[in-house]
Amino acid sequence: MAQTAAVLAPDTTAVVLPVIPIRELLPWAIFAFVIGALLIYFVGAEQGATSVFGGTYVHEFVHDGRHLLGFPCH
């Protein structure tokens, strides 16, 4: 059996990545930071003296997530 090796030319097409200006990216980065900070607050600190909402509704809603992320609550 004769085997022939096919010689393939390297792909010379260039991939052009889009450039996103900081002016368009900054509002989304600030929005993501604020949402993330609110989530960390409600999961990690919404209880006791720093409580925004009275009662234990928020605490009980995020209780399992609090333990999953390693925040003590008992």
N, C-alpha and C positions, 0 to 999 in steps of 0.2 A: 504494500500500500504506500502510495506516495503521499506525503503530507507537505502542504505548502503553508508557509507562514504569511499571513496577510500583514502588510505594513500599513498602518494607519497613520495618517497625518494628524498632528496634534490640532486640537480645536483652537482656532485663532480668534474666535468671536469674543469680544470684550463685554463684560457685564458692567453696566453703568448703574450705580446705586443712586437713588434720589437724595438730594440734599434738602434737609428740612431746616429752615431758618429758626433761630432761637426765638424770634418774635412769635412764631406760630406754635412752638413747642412749650414755651414757658407757662401760658395759662393752663395747659393740660397737666403739666408737672405740678403746679400749685394746687390744682383741683385734686389730683391723686394724693398729694401730701396731706391735704385737709381731710379727705375721706379716710385715709389711713390713720391719721391721728385720732379722728373721732372713733374709728373702730377699736383702736388700741385702748382709748379711754373707756369706752363702754364695756369692753371685755375685761380690761385689767383693773379699772379703778372705780367703776360705778357702784359704790356701796359706801355706807358709813358717812363720815363727815364731808366727803367730797361729792355726795350724791346730788345729782341734778333733779332727778325725779324721786318723789317720795314712794315709800313702799319697797317691795322686793320684786316687782314685776320684771324690771330689766335684769336684775341679778339672776333670777330664775331662768330667763330667756337665754342668757349667754353662759349659764352655769357649766355645761359640758365643754363648751369651747374654751372656757377659762381654764379648766383642768387640762385640756388637751394642749394648750399653749404654755402650761407650767405656772400659771398664776394661782397663788393660794387664795382661798376664799373662806375657809372654815377656821 
